[in-house]
């Protein structure tokens, strides 16, 4: 039985070729646009430095850890660092209470646990953090994860602050610490779409070991190798045909 290899190769090429184009297009975008620009890092200001005057009232870390232990209960303490957040000098404590990693702020002068942000405070943090003047359109508290969300991989709760920026800027702010944990723009959303096409994970957009990607990658490899084999076979066939014609 003669197997129509060329026809199989042609139709396989039409099917796999669309995904190959998606790989090339997305790969070009990833290589062309700096990742810092995609993340929107250029749209926000860096964290403020702590002045010498502010350091004068800071308590010792051991005192803060003792006070923190009394307020958060039994937990595996991670990292304790001095930061300037929410317009104050604070100690930022990372710990695991058995339900996952958590971060809390403690006043650097008293050791008291700072409460969770209010929506108005989250909006003010967003306005003060951006390099361009923005108006806050909405502040929403996010407490549940959703597939393929803009804030996936971040610890909840978060405040989602939407603005009128021409970049389509949306900031995600840690509800406890006031840190900006994600910046999302129209450029990032295009990146996210291309990333989904690139790894062929259209829901979670994180799994690049999924079966669909494996099948198409293997098919693309077979297609490429098959093309070379068909070219080689055709070359030999054409050479023999010329010899017969010339003889």
WOLIN-V728485 format. One record per backbone hydrogen bond with DSSP energy under -1.0 kcal/mol. NH is the residue of the N-H (numbers start at 1). CO is the residue of the C=O. If there is no record, write none. Layout:
NH|CO, NH|CO
//
This chain:
5|3, 8|4, 9|5, 10|6, 11|7, 12|8, 13|9, 14|10, 15|11, 16|12, 17|13, 20|16, 21|17, 22|18, 23|19, 24|20, 25|21, 26|22, 27|23, 28|24, 29|25, 30|26, 31|27, 32|28, 33|29, 38|34, 39|35, 41|36, 43|40, 45|129, 55|51, 58|55, 59|108, 64|60, 65|61, 66|62, 67|63, 68|64, 69|65, 70|66, 72|68, 73|69, 76|96, 78|94, 81|92, 83|90, 85|88, 88|85, 90|83, 91|106, 92|81, 93|104, 94|79, 95|102, 96|76, 97|100, 102|95, 104|93, 106|91, 107|112, 108|89, 111|107, 114|105, 117|175, 122|118, 123|119, 124|120, 125|121, 126|122, 127|123, 128|124, 129|125, 130|126, 131|43, 137|162, 138|162, 140|160, 142|158, 149|146, 152|149, 154|151, 158|142, 159|173, 160|140, 161|171, 162|138, 163|169, 164|135, 168|165, 170|184, 171|161, 172|182, 173|159, 174|179, 175|157, 178|174, 181|172, 182|172, 184|170, 186|167, 189|185, 190|186, 191|187, 192|188, 193|189, 194|190, 195|191, 196|192, 197|193, 198|194, 199|195, 200|196, 201|196, 214|210, 215|211, 216|212, 217|213, 218|214, 219|215, 220|216, 221|217, 222|218, 223|219, 224|220, 225|221, 226|222, 227|223, 228|224, 229|225, 230|226, 231|227, 232|228, 233|229, 234|230, 235|231, 236|232, 237|233, 238|234, 239|235, 240|236, 241|237, 242|238, 243|239, 244|240, 245|241, 246|242, 247|243
//
